């Protein structure tokens, strides 16, 4: 049964990617989303190849609001672990465009779409030793790949309510996938 749900999830991710490319013809924000991912793996590979042996802490934020919620954790992590390089990824242009030059991070990128192939390729390049997803960022292929590699992953500023889809009959599969997290900080 899980394979069926994962297939449906992956199919929705591919459909979303195709749909946003169409919307990008008419909407500037969607155009930024597409353009920001056009050569993303080449950009990541070039950036992380410098000082390859330094450990990486990956912080993923959907947008600007989530970035601001995660920022104190990033800054505390940097202070407590000065040997780590900080990687920040964004899903949305509204976060990326405003914080792409944030001096507290070593790397800032858009998050490649959550496909199995992209999750593997991204993690192969970045090789994080720890990951933090801020608020509602539940990207199941990335979570599965992190778990398969025994990389601890934390959800920070998470908020759960009884009326969320996770707690409905149709959200049970998604809820079960959250077991991939090492811990939730709510």
N, C-alpha and C positions, 0 to 999 in steps of 0.2 A: 504494500500500500504506500509506503514512503516513497518508493521510486516513482509511482504515479504522481504524487504531489510535487516531487522535485522536478519531474518532467513538465508539469503544468507551470510551476514557478519559472523554470528556465524559459519556457515558451513565452510567458508574459514579459520576461526581461528582453527577449529578442524583439517582441512586438513593440514594446516601449521604445527600444532603440530605433526601430524603423519609423515609428510614429513621430518621434521627436525630430528626426531628420526631415520629415515632411513639414512639420510645424516650423522648423528653422527657416524655411523659405519666407515665412511671414512674421516671425517673432524674434526680436533681437536677443532676448534672453536664451531662447532655444538655440539660436545661431551660436552664441558663446559656448553653450553646453557642448555642441557638436564640434566646433573649432578647437575647444580646449582638449578634446580627446583624440584629435586627428593623428597626432604623432606622439601620443602620450608614452608609449613604451620606449621609444627612442630617447625621449627627453629624460625619462626615469633612468634608463641604462647609463646615459652620459653623466647624469648628476651623481648617482650612487657609486660609480666606478672610482671616484676619488675617495681615498681613505676607506677602502672596502672592508677593512678588518674591524673598524669601529662598530660597536653594537648599535642597533636602531630600535627606537621606540616609536611605534606608529600610532598616531591619533587621527581618527576619522570623525569628521563633523559634516552634517548635512549642509549646513548653511552658516550664515554669520551668527545667528542666535546661539546655535549649538557650539560654535567656536568660542564665543564669549563664556558659555557655561563651562567648557573644558579648559579654557585658558589658565585658570588658577592651578589646575592639576598639571598642565604642561609645565608651567613655570616652577612649581614645586618639584616635579620630577627632574627637571633640568638642574635645579639647585642640589638635589639629593644624589643625582647620578650624572655628574658633569662629563663622564666619558662617553655617554650615549649621544648619538645623533638623533635629532627629533625630526620625524617626518609627519607632516600634516596633509591630509587629503580632504577634499570637499566634493560633495555631490553637486551642489548648486553654484552657478556663476555668482549669485549675490554674496556668497561667502568668499569664494575664491578671488573674485575681482577686487574686493576690499582688503583682503588679508594676504594676497599673494607675495607681499614684501615684508611680512611679519618677521621682525628680527629674532624672535625667540625660537624659530624653527630653522633647521638646516635645509630642509626640502619642503616645498609646497606644490602639490599637484591636484588635478582632478582625479577622482577615483574612477578607474576604468569600469565599465558596466560589469555587473555581477554575473558573469558567465563562468562555467567551470574552467574553461581555457584561460580566461583573463585572470581569474583568481590564482591559478597555478603560476602563470607567467609573472604576475605582479609580485607574488611572494618569493618566487625564485630570484627575481632581481633585487628586491628590497631586503629580504632576509631579516625581518624584524625578530627581536627576541621577546617583545611584549607588544600587545596591541590594546588600544582603548577606543571604544565606540561611544560617541556621545549621544545621549537621549534615546531616540527611536531608531537608531541605525542598526537594522537587523538584516544584513546582507548574507543570505544563507550559504552561498558558495564560498564566500570568504571565510565565514565562520567554520564551515566544514573543513576547509583546507587548513586553517589555523589549528583546529583540533587534531587533524591528521598529522600535523607536524609538531604536536605537543607544545605549541606556543600559547602562553597564557593570554587570555583576552578578557577585558573588563568592560562592563557597561557603566558609564558614569552619567549622573543626572537623569537616570531612567525614571520614568513615571508610568505606573500601571493603574488602570481603573477597571472596574467591573464591566463597563460597557464597551471596552476595546474589543476589536475583532479577535484578539488572541484568546479571549474567554468565551467566545461563541462556538457553536458546533463546527462551523467552517474554519475556525482558526486553530483547532487542536493541533494540526500538523505544525503550523508555525510556532505555536507554544512549545511543542516538543523539541523544536530545533534550538530553542534558547538554552537548552542544556549544554550547548557548546561553550557558553560563557563560563569563565572561571569564577566570576563573582559579579554581582550587580550592586552598584552604589546608587541608592535612590534618594 
